[in-house]
Amino acid sequence: MRDSKIFLDTSPLIYLLDSDVNFGDKTNKILSALARDNNQFVSSVITCTEYLVVPYRSNNQPLIDAFWELVADCGMILYPITKEIALKAADIRAEYGFKSMDSLQLAVSCIEGCQLFLTNDKQLRRFGEISCVTVEEWAM
């Protein structure tokens, strides 16, 4: 995939920033390859909320800083939740029964024209409007 918008769900960022033993290295390789192919990384403010809970709870400033450094270093765009996104998320939630946060993330990816949604939530592969791929199944 080249010159595309790639939506990063929260789980790949957790794996990368927390050096997850199962998926940290693989996530790093995936994101590095995608970056080399001139892809644009995007996410939403939902990702900030989901990722930063644990570092805030444990007062882990280095992890908080690492999150913001990653966002800056890869030029990731963090989209806000707008009325249009909320309405799209409600439609997704009604059709697929996904959790609200997942529906919001998917809505952002659709409205912002992403070609790929990188996650590790296998149920999201059922979503029909965008290609949802898990870190686990990504072929290296």
Backbone hydrogen bonds in HBPLUS format (Angstrom, degrees):
<---DONOR---> <-ACCEPTOR-->    atom                        ^
c    i                          cat <-CA-CA->   ^        H-A-AA   ^      H-
h    n   atom  resd res      DA  || num        DHA   H-A  angle D-A-AA Bond
n    s   type  num  typ     dist DA aas  dist angle  dist       angle   num
A0003-ASP N   A0037-ASP O   3.10 MM  34  6.55 159.2  2.14 157.8 162.6     1
A0040-GLN N   A0004-SER O   2.78 MM  36  6.12 159.1  1.82 156.2 163.5     2
A0115-GLN N   A0005-LYS O   2.91 MM 110  5.75 156.2  1.97 149.9 154.1     3
A0006-ILE N   A0040-GLN O   2.79 MM  34  6.00 168.0  1.80 161.9 164.7     4
A0042-VAL N   A0006-ILE O   2.86 MM  36  6.01 156.7  1.92 154.2 153.2     5
A0007-PHE N   A0116-LEU O   2.83 MM 109  6.11 169.9  1.84 165.0 161.6     6
A0118-LEU N   A0007-PHE O   2.83 MM 111  6.08 164.1  1.86 175.3 172.7     7
A0008-LEU N   A0042-VAL O   2.81 MM  34  6.16 160.2  1.85 170.7 176.5     8
A0009-ASP N   A0118-LEU O   2.92 MM 109  5.90 167.2  1.93 166.7 168.7     9
A0013-LEU N   A0010-THR O   3.01 MM   3  5.36 120.5  2.38 108.3 123.3    10
A0014-ILE N   A0010-THR O   2.99 MM   4  6.29 154.1  2.06 156.2 164.6    11
A0015-TYR N   A0011-SER O   2.95 MM   4  6.21 167.1  1.96 160.7 163.1    12
A0016-LEU N   A0012-PRO O   3.01 MM   4  6.18 159.8  2.05 144.7 149.9    13
A0017-LEU N   A0013-LEU O   2.86 MM   4  5.91 171.8  1.87 155.4 156.7    14
A0018-ASP N   A0014-ILE O   2.87 MM   4  5.60 155.4  1.93 148.1 154.6    15
A0020-ASP N   A0015-TYR O   2.94 MM   5  4.67 158.5  1.98 135.7 141.8    16
A0019-SER N   A0016-LEU O   3.32 MM   3  5.24 162.1  2.35 101.6 106.0    17
A0024-GLY N   A0020-ASP O   2.79 MM   4  4.38 147.2  1.89 127.4 131.6    18
A0027-THR N   A0023-PHE O   2.86 MM   4  5.88 160.5  1.90 150.8 156.3    19
A0028-ASN N   A0024-GLY O   3.06 MM   4  6.27 156.8  2.11 145.4 151.7    20
A0029-LYS N   A0025-ASP O   3.02 MM   4  6.33 155.7  2.08 149.1 155.2    21
A0030-ILE N   A0026-LYS O   2.88 MM   4  6.16 158.3  1.93 152.6 158.9    22
A0031-LEU N   A0027-THR O   2.90 MM   4  6.09 175.9  1.90 159.0 159.6    23
A0032-SER N   A0028-ASN O   2.95 MM   4  6.00 153.8  2.01 143.0 151.0    24
A0033-ALA N   A0029-LYS O   2.99 MM   4  6.11 161.0  2.02 145.7 150.6    25
A0034-LEU N   A0030-ILE O   2.93 MM   4  6.19 161.9  1.96 153.5 158.9    26
A0035-ALA N   A0031-LEU O   2.88 MM   4  5.99 153.4  1.95 144.5 151.7    27
A0036-ARG N   A0032-SER O   2.96 MM   4  6.18 156.3  2.02 147.8 154.0    28
A0037-ASP N   A0033-ALA O   3.23 MM   4  6.46 136.2  2.43 139.4 150.0    29
A0037-ASP N   A0034-LEU O   3.24 MM   3  5.21 132.0  2.49  93.0 105.5    30
A0039-ASN N   A0034-LEU O   3.34 MM   5  5.82 153.6  2.41 152.5 155.4    31
A0038-ASN N   A0035-ALA O   3.04 MM   3  5.33 146.1  2.16 118.4 117.5    32
A0077-ILE N   A0041-PHE O   3.13 MM  36  6.64 153.8  2.20 144.4 147.1    33
A0043-SER N   A0077-ILE O   2.86 MM  34  6.23 150.7  1.95 168.3 168.4    34
A0079-TYR N   A0043-SER O   2.95 MM  36  6.29 170.3  1.96 137.2 134.5    35
A0047-THR N   A0044-SER O   3.01 MM   3  5.59 135.7  2.21 112.1 121.1    36
A0045-VAL N   A0079-TYR O   2.97 MM  34  6.05 144.3  2.10 161.3 154.3    37
A0049-THR N   A0045-VAL O   3.16 MM   4  6.52 162.6  2.19 149.5 152.7    38
A0050-GLU N   A0046-ILE O   2.86 MM   4  6.15 167.3  1.87 158.6 161.9    39
A0051-TYR N   A0047-THR O   2.84 MM   4  5.88 170.8  1.85 154.1 157.2    40
A0052-LEU N   A0048-CYS O   2.95 MM   4  5.79 164.8  1.98 150.0 155.0    41
A0056-TYR N   A0052-LEU O   2.93 MM   4  5.94 158.7  1.98 151.0 157.5    42
A0057-ARG N   A0053-VAL O   2.83 MM   4  5.98 160.9  1.87 153.4 159.6    43
A0058-SER N   A0054-VAL O   2.99 MM   4  6.15 156.7  2.04 154.3 159.4    44
A0060-ASN N   A0055-PRO O   2.74 MM   5  4.72 160.5  1.77 143.3 147.9    45
A0059-ASN N   A0056-TYR O   3.10 MM   3  4.81 155.9  2.16  97.5 104.6    46
A0063-LEU N   A0060-ASN O   3.15 MM   3  5.64 125.6  2.46 109.3 121.3    47
A0064-ILE N   A0060-ASN O   3.16 MM   4  6.52 156.3  2.22 149.7 157.0    48
A0065-ASP N   A0061-GLN O   2.82 MM   4  6.01 168.0  1.83 159.8 162.5    49
A0066-ALA N   A0062-PRO O   2.86 MM   4  5.99 150.5  1.95 138.8 147.7    50
A0067-PHE N   A0063-LEU O   2.98 MM   4  6.17 151.4  2.06 144.2 150.3    51
A0068-TRP N   A0064-ILE O   3.26 MM   4  6.64 166.2  2.28 152.5 154.1    52
A0069-GLU N   A0065-ASP O   2.85 MM   4  6.06 150.7  1.93 150.1 159.5    53
A0070-LEU N   A0066-ALA O   2.93 MM   4  6.06 156.8  1.98 146.2 151.6    54
A0071-VAL N   A0067-PHE O   3.05 MM   4  6.37 162.2  2.08 152.3 157.0    55
A0072-ALA N   A0068-TRP O   3.02 MM   4  6.20 160.1  2.06 143.0 148.2    56
A0073-ASP N   A0069-GLU O   2.70 MM   4  5.80 170.2  1.71 156.8 160.3    57
A0074-CYS N   A0070-LEU O   3.07 MM   4  6.09 161.7  2.10 151.2 154.0    58
A0076-MET N   A0071-VAL O   2.95 MM   5  5.03 140.3  2.11 150.3 156.1    59
A0075-GLY N   A0072-ALA O   3.10 MM   3  5.05 157.1  2.15 103.1 109.9    60
A0086-ALA N   A0082-THR O   2.88 MM   4  6.15 159.9  1.92 150.8 156.8    61
A0087-LEU N   A0083-LYS O   2.92 MM   4  6.15 156.8  1.97 153.1 158.5    62
A0088-LYS N   A0084-GLU O   3.03 MM   4  6.25 157.9  2.08 144.3 150.5    63
A0089-ALA N   A0085-ILE O   2.80 MM   4  6.00 157.7  1.85 152.3 158.9    64
A0090-ALA N   A0086-ALA O   2.96 MM   4  6.19 150.7  2.05 142.4 150.0    65
A0091-ASP N   A0087-LEU O   3.08 MM   4  6.36 153.6  2.16 144.0 150.8    66
A0092-ILE N   A0088-LYS O   2.92 MM   4  6.24 157.6  1.97 150.9 157.0    67
A0093-ARG N   A0089-ALA O   2.80 MM   4  5.98 164.5  1.82 152.4 157.0    68
A0094-ALA N   A0090-ALA O   2.89 MM   4  6.02 155.0  1.95 144.5 151.3    69
A0095-GLU N   A0091-ASP O   2.98 MM   4  6.20 154.9  2.05 146.0 152.5    70
A0096-TYR N   A0092-ILE O   2.81 MM   4  5.84 170.4  1.82 158.8 161.8    71
A0097-GLY N   A0093-ARG O   2.79 MM   4  4.73 141.3  1.94 123.4 133.4    72
A0103-SER N   A0099-LYS O   2.89 MM   4  6.13 159.8  1.93 156.2 162.7    73
A0104-LEU N   A0100-SER O   2.88 MM   4  6.15 153.2  1.95 152.8 160.2    74
A0105-GLN N   A0101-MET O   2.98 MM   4  6.23 160.7  2.02 149.3 154.2    75
A0106-LEU N   A0102-ASP O   2.93 MM   4  6.17 165.9  1.95 153.7 157.3    76
A0107-ALA N   A0103-SER O   2.88 MM   4  6.00 152.3  1.96 142.6 150.8    77
A0108-VAL N   A0104-LEU O   2.98 MM   4  6.26 158.6  2.03 152.2 156.6    78
A0109-SER N   A0105-GLN O   3.07 MM   4  6.40 163.3  2.10 149.7 154.1    79
A0110-CYS N   A0106-LEU O   2.96 MM   4  6.25 153.2  2.03 149.9 156.9    80
A0111-ILE N   A0107-ALA O   2.93 MM   4  6.09 178.8  1.93 159.5 159.9    81
A0112-GLU N   A0108-VAL O   2.90 MM   4  5.89 153.2  1.98 152.3 159.1    82
A0114-CYS N   A0109-SER O   2.91 MM   5  5.15 166.3  1.93 165.1 163.4    83
A0113-GLY N   A0110-CYS O   3.10 MM   3  5.28 162.6  2.14 108.4 112.8    84
A0117-PHE N   A0131-SER O   2.86 MM  14  6.11 152.4  1.94 162.2 162.9    85
A0133-VAL N   A0117-PHE O   3.00 MM  16  6.26 155.0  2.06 151.4 158.7    86
A0119-THR N   A0133-VAL O   2.98 MM  14  6.17 167.6  2.00 156.7 160.1    87
A0135-VAL N   A0119-THR O   2.81 MM  16  6.23 134.9  2.01 151.7 164.1    88
A0124-LEU N   A0121-ASP O   3.08 MM   3  5.81 148.0  2.19 119.3 127.1    89
A0125-ARG N   A0122-LYS O   3.13 MM   3  5.68 161.8  2.17 114.9 120.4    90
A0126-ARG N   A0123-GLN O   3.21 MM   3  6.03 169.4  2.22 119.5 122.8    91
A0127-PHE N   A0124-LEU O   3.03 MM   3  5.55 162.1  2.07 115.2 120.8    92
A0138-TRP N   A0134-THR O   3.11 MM   4  6.19 120.5  2.48 141.4 156.4    93
A0138-TRP N   A0135-VAL O   3.22 MM   3  5.19 149.1  2.32 100.6 109.7    94
